[in-house]
Amino acid sequence: MFKFLKNVTREMRKVSWPKGRELSRYTITVLATVAFVAVFFGIVDLGISGLLDMITKE
């Protein structure tokens, strides 16, 4: 277990962490993408629900 944690620590030191401005850009990109996907699937869900309502009401 201690060997694993030591290896994790060694690998974490090799990681290239983003700077503040870069991190902000990545965060905005992720939030915009999540919002777009949520709206897209919401619209698709409404469309499918409407279609199923039209089919079952006949």
MDTraj code that builds the backbone (N, CA, C; nanometers):
import mdtraj as md
import numpy as np

residues = "MET PHE LYS PHE LEU LYS ASN VAL THR ARG GLU MET ARG LYS VAL SER TRP PRO LYS GLY ARG GLU LEU SER ARG TYR THR ILE THR VAL LEU ALA THR VAL ALA PHE VAL ALA VAL PHE PHE GLY ILE VAL ASP LEU GLY ILE SER GLY LEU LEU ASP MET ILE THR LYS GLU".split()
xyz = np.array([
    [0.0822, -0.1192, 0.0000],
    [0.0000, 0.0000, 0.0000],
    [0.0872, 0.1264, 0.0000],
    [0.1922, 0.1254, 0.0824],
    [0.2794, 0.2430, 0.0895],
    [0.3568, 0.2621, -0.0407],
    [0.3932, 0.1520, -0.1042],
    [0.4636, 0.1609, -0.2322],
    [0.3718, 0.2245, -0.3367],
    [0.2453, 0.1847, -0.3361],
    [0.1480, 0.2423, -0.4293],
    [0.1363, 0.3929, -0.4080],
    [0.1214, 0.4369, -0.2836],
    [0.1071, 0.5794, -0.2540],
    [0.2335, 0.6567, -0.2922],
    [0.3482, 0.5949, -0.2724],
    [0.4739, 0.6586, -0.3109],
    [0.4794, 0.6766, -0.4628],
    [0.4349, 0.5737, -0.5376],
    [0.4322, 0.5833, -0.6839],
    [0.3317, 0.6885, -0.7304],
    [0.2179, 0.6972, -0.6636],
    [0.1185, 0.7989, -0.6985],
    [0.1765, 0.9374, -0.6777],
    [0.2429, 0.9590, -0.5661],
    [0.3044, 1.0883, -0.5373],
    [0.4082, 1.1232, -0.6442],
    [0.4885, 1.0259, -0.6826],
    [0.5914, 1.0495, -0.7845],
    [0.5267, 1.0866, -0.9184],
    [0.4206, 1.0182, -0.9554],
    [0.3533, 1.0476, -1.0822],
    [0.2825, 1.1828, -1.0784],
    [0.2261, 1.2197, -0.9643],
    [0.1569, 1.3481, -0.9528],
    [0.2534, 1.4649, -0.9687],
    [0.3772, 1.4464, -0.9339],
    [0.4777, 1.5524, -0.9517],
    [0.5086, 1.5744, -1.0998],
    [0.4852, 1.4714, -1.1820],
    [0.5123, 1.4813, -1.3253],
    [0.3975, 1.5487, -1.4012],
    [0.2833, 1.5628, -1.3372],
    [0.1652, 1.6166, -1.4036],
    [0.1852, 1.7646, -1.4351],
    [0.1429, 1.8032, -1.5536],
    [0.1475, 1.9439, -1.5941],
    [0.0118, 2.0065, -1.5615],
    [0.0044, 2.0810, -1.4530],
    [-0.1218, 2.1406, -1.4098],
    [-0.1478, 2.2687, -1.4870],
    [-0.2744, 2.2935, -1.5246],
    [-0.3043, 2.4157, -1.6014],
    [-0.2920, 2.5412, -1.5149],
    [-0.2563, 2.6513, -1.5810],
    [-0.2493, 2.7804, -1.5122],
    [-0.3901, 2.8357, -1.4943],
    [-0.4040, 2.9439, -1.4200],
    [-0.5338, 3.0007, -1.3877],
    [-0.6196, 3.0353, -1.5075],
    [-0.5638, 3.1061, -1.6041],
    [-0.6397, 3.1480, -1.7235],
    [-0.6799, 3.0262, -1.8069],
    [-0.5889, 2.9319, -1.8195],
    [-0.6160, 2.8098, -1.8952],
    [-0.7246, 2.7274, -1.8255],
    [-0.7186, 2.7195, -1.6949],
    [-0.8189, 2.6463, -1.6169],
    [-0.9565, 2.7103, -1.6326],
    [-0.9619, 2.8422, -1.6331],
    [-1.0889, 2.9133, -1.6532],
    [-1.1468, 2.8816, -1.7900],
    [-1.0634, 2.8820, -1.8913],
    [-1.1081, 2.8512, -2.0279],
    [-1.1626, 2.7087, -2.0360],
    [-1.0922, 2.6139, -1.9744],
    [-1.1382, 2.4744, -1.9743],
    [-1.2709, 2.4609, -1.9006],
    [-1.2840, 2.5309, -1.7881],
    [-1.4067, 2.5239, -1.7093],
    [-1.5252, 2.5790, -1.7877],
    [-1.5058, 2.6922, -1.8537],
    [-1.6127, 2.7514, -1.9341],
    [-1.6510, 2.6579, -2.0489],
    [-1.5514, 2.5966, -2.1125],
    [-1.5781, 2.5033, -2.2216],
    [-1.6603, 2.3848, -2.1734],
    [-1.6245, 2.3294, -2.0601],
    [-1.6974, 2.2140, -2.0058],
    [-1.8403, 2.2530, -1.9691],
    [-1.8581, 2.3665, -1.9018],
    [-1.9924, 2.4094, -1.8624],
    [-2.0798, 2.4385, -1.9839],
    [-2.0234, 2.5009, -2.0862],
    [-2.0991, 2.5293, -2.2084],
    [-2.1386, 2.3994, -2.2786],
    [-2.0479, 2.3050, -2.2828],
    [-2.0776, 2.1761, -2.3459],
    [-2.1862, 2.1020, -2.2699],
    [-2.1783, 2.1002, -2.1386],
    [-2.2797, 2.0331, -2.0574],
    [-2.4157, 2.0998, -2.0758],
    [-2.4192, 2.2326, -2.0780],
    [-2.5455, 2.3045, -2.0981],
    [-2.6038, 2.2731, -2.2357],
    [-2.5199, 2.2730, -2.3394],
    [-2.5668, 2.2414, -2.4739],
    [-2.6248, 2.1005, -2.4803],
    [-2.5544, 2.0038, -2.4242],
    [-2.6013, 1.8647, -2.4274],
    [-2.7312, 1.8508, -2.3483],
    [-2.7431, 1.9184, -2.2348],
    [-2.8653, 1.9120, -2.1550],
    [-2.9838, 1.9696, -2.2321],
    [-2.9647, 2.0842, -2.2963],
    [-3.0727, 2.1447, -2.3755],
    [-3.1074, 2.0552, -2.4940],
    [-3.0076, 2.0026, -2.5617],
    [-3.0304, 1.9154, -2.6758],
    [-3.1142, 1.7944, -2.6363],
    [-3.0739, 1.7253, -2.5300],
    [-3.1489, 1.6067, -2.4885],
    [-3.2857, 1.6425, -2.4320],
    [-3.2997, 1.7604, -2.3734],
    [-3.4310, 1.8056, -2.3285],
    [-3.5256, 1.8238, -2.4453],
    [-3.4753, 1.8856, -2.5526],
    [-3.5573, 1.9051, -2.6723],
    [-3.5910, 1.7711, -2.7374],
    [-3.4941, 1.6828, -2.7462],
    [-3.5194, 1.5500, -2.8022],
    [-3.6227, 1.4761, -2.7177],
    [-3.6117, 1.4852, -2.5870],
    [-3.7078, 1.4201, -2.4971],
    [-3.8487, 1.4753, -2.5181],
    [-3.8607, 1.6072, -2.5291],
    [-3.9919, 1.6671, -2.5547],
    [-4.0489, 1.6194, -2.6878],
    [-3.9655, 1.6116, -2.7881],
    [-4.0095, 1.5651, -2.9188],
    [-4.0576, 1.4210, -2.9158],
    [-3.9811, 1.3346, -2.8533],
    [-4.0194, 1.1937, -2.8438],
    [-4.1455, 1.1783, -2.7595],
    [-4.1557, 1.2533, -2.6509],
    [-4.2758, 1.2466, -2.5662],
    [-4.3986, 1.2924, -2.6435],
    [-4.3862, 1.4005, -2.7180],
    [-4.4977, 1.4487, -2.7995],
    [-4.5383, 1.3477, -2.9052],
    [-4.4401, 1.2862, -2.9690],
    [-4.4667, 1.1854, -3.0708],
    [-4.5383, 1.0649, -3.0106],
    [-4.4925, 1.0195, -2.8958],
    [-4.5567, 0.9055, -2.8299],
    [-4.6976, 0.9405, -2.7843],
    [-4.7183, 1.0634, -2.7377],
    [-4.8551, 1.1057, -2.7002],
    [-4.9473, 1.1055, -2.8199],
    [-4.8981, 1.1509, -2.9348],
    [-4.9808, 1.1516, -3.0555],
    [-5.0144, 1.0096, -3.0997],
    [-4.9191, 0.9194, -3.0871],
    [-4.9416, 0.7796, -3.1298],
    [-5.0396, 0.7098, -3.0371],
    [-5.0265, 0.7294, -2.9050],
    [-5.1105, 0.6568, -2.8096],
    [-5.2495, 0.7141, -2.7964],
    [-5.2740, 0.8366, -2.8383],
    [-5.4061, 0.8964, -2.8253],
    [-5.5019, 0.8517, -2.9365],
    [-5.4517, 0.7889, -3.0386],
    [-5.5370, 0.7465, -3.1492],
    [-5.6186, 0.6264, -3.1160],
])
top = md.Topology()
chain = top.add_chain()
for i, resn in enumerate(residues, 1):
    res = top.add_residue(resn, chain, resSeq=i)
    for name in ("N", "CA", "C"):
        top.add_atom(name, md.element.get_by_symbol(name[0]), res)
traj = md.Trajectory(xyz[None], top)
